[in-house]
Amino acid sequence: MTETNSVDTESALSVRDFQRLIHRMYFDKDMQRGVEGTFMWLMEEMGELSAALRQRDLANMREEFADVLAWLATIANVCGVDLTDAIRSKYGEGCPGCQRFDCICPDSEKP
């Protein structure tokens, strides 16, 4: 992912803008930590999100959702994956299972 110094944090952030923001702030540290260490941090944040969801603590949920997204973007940066392209490729034409925008896959299947 190419670094940019022009990230507008005052307006809505696209996935690409967010990934670039995380890249700009943390990429050198992230590369030193590597995928395995970064993945462990993501899993810790998932646990914290789980606790916030169980407690129905909206302020904490917001913080933990943001942390999970940040660590996911971090891993993508370390691996050289553009999240916007990945999302568009997998979901841009509808559900990967039924190819519809209003998914009709059975609940027993993971789309």
C-alpha positions as CSV (number, residue, x, y, z in Angstrom):
1,M,0.0,0.0,0.0
2,T,1.4,3.4,-1.0
3,E,1.7,5.8,1.9
4,T,0.0,9.2,1.6
5,N,0.3,12.3,3.8
6,S,-3.2,13.6,2.8
7,V,-5.8,11.8,4.9
8,D,-8.9,13.9,5.6
9,T,-10.0,12.9,9.1
10,E,-12.7,15.6,9.3
11,S,-15.1,13.9,6.9
12,A,-16.2,10.3,6.5
13,L,-13.3,7.9,6.1
14,S,-13.4,5.4,3.3
15,V,-11.9,2.0,4.0
16,R,-9.0,2.9,1.8
17,D,-8.5,6.2,3.7
18,F,-8.6,4.4,7.1
19,Q,-6.1,1.8,5.9
20,R,-3.8,4.6,4.8
21,L,-4.2,6.4,8.1
22,I,-3.2,3.3,10.0
23,H,-0.3,2.7,7.6
24,R,1.0,6.3,8.1
25,M,0.7,6.0,11.9
26,Y,2.0,2.5,12.6
27,F,3.5,0.8,9.6
28,D,7.2,0.7,10.7
29,K,6.2,-0.7,14.1
30,D,3.8,-3.2,12.5
31,M,6.4,-4.5,10.1
32,Q,8.8,-5.1,13.1
33,R,6.0,-7.0,15.0
34,G,5.1,-9.0,11.9
35,V,1.9,-10.9,11.1
36,E,1.9,-13.3,14.0
37,G,2.4,-10.6,16.7
38,T,-0.1,-8.4,15.1
39,F,-2.7,-11.2,14.8
40,M,-2.4,-11.8,18.6
41,W,-3.2,-8.1,19.2
42,L,-6.3,-8.4,16.9
43,M,-7.5,-11.4,18.9
44,E,-7.0,-9.5,22.2
45,E,-9.1,-6.7,20.8
46,M,-11.8,-9.2,19.6
47,G,-12.0,-10.4,23.2
48,E,-12.4,-6.9,24.5
49,L,-15.1,-6.3,21.9
50,S,-16.8,-9.5,23.1
51,A,-16.8,-8.2,26.7
52,A,-18.2,-4.8,25.6
53,L,-21.0,-6.5,23.6
54,R,-21.9,-8.7,26.6
55,Q,-22.0,-5.7,28.9
56,R,-24.0,-3.7,26.3
57,D,-21.7,-0.8,26.9
58,L,-22.2,1.4,23.8
59,A,-19.2,3.7,24.5
60,N,-16.9,0.8,25.0
61,M,-18.4,-1.1,21.9
62,R,-17.6,1.9,19.7
63,E,-14.0,2.0,21.0
64,E,-13.5,-1.8,20.6
65,F,-15.1,-1.9,17.1
66,A,-12.6,0.9,16.0
67,D,-9.7,-1.1,17.6
68,V,-10.7,-4.3,15.8
69,L,-10.8,-2.4,12.5
70,A,-7.5,-0.8,13.1
71,W,-5.7,-4.1,13.9
72,L,-7.4,-5.7,10.8
73,A,-6.1,-2.8,8.7
74,T,-2.7,-3.3,10.3
75,I,-2.5,-6.9,9.3
76,A,-3.6,-6.1,5.8
77,N,-0.9,-3.5,5.5
78,V,1.8,-5.9,6.7
79,C,0.6,-8.5,4.2
80,G,0.3,-6.0,1.4
81,V,-3.5,-6.4,1.0
82,D,-5.7,-3.5,-0.1
83,L,-8.9,-3.9,1.9
84,T,-10.9,-1.9,-0.5
85,D,-10.0,-4.1,-3.4
86,A,-10.5,-7.2,-1.3
87,I,-14.0,-6.1,-0.2
88,R,-15.0,-5.0,-3.7
89,S,-13.8,-8.3,-5.1
90,K,-15.6,-10.5,-2.6
91,Y,-18.8,-8.5,-2.0
92,G,-19.0,-5.9,-4.8
93,E,-21.4,-8.1,-6.9
94,G,-23.6,-9.3,-4.1
95,C,-23.5,-12.1,-1.6
96,P,-20.7,-14.6,-2.4
97,G,-23.1,-17.5,-1.9
98,C,-26.2,-16.5,-3.8
99,Q,-24.9,-13.5,-5.8
100,R,-27.7,-11.3,-4.7
101,F,-27.7,-8.0,-2.8
102,D,-30.6,-9.2,-0.7
103,C,-29.0,-12.5,0.5
104,I,-31.3,-15.5,0.3
105,C,-28.7,-18.1,1.5
106,P,-30.1,-20.4,4.2
107,D,-29.2,-19.4,7.8
108,S,-27.4,-22.7,8.2
109,E,-24.8,-21.6,5.6
110,K,-22.1,-19.0,5.9
111,P,-22.4,-16.8,2.8
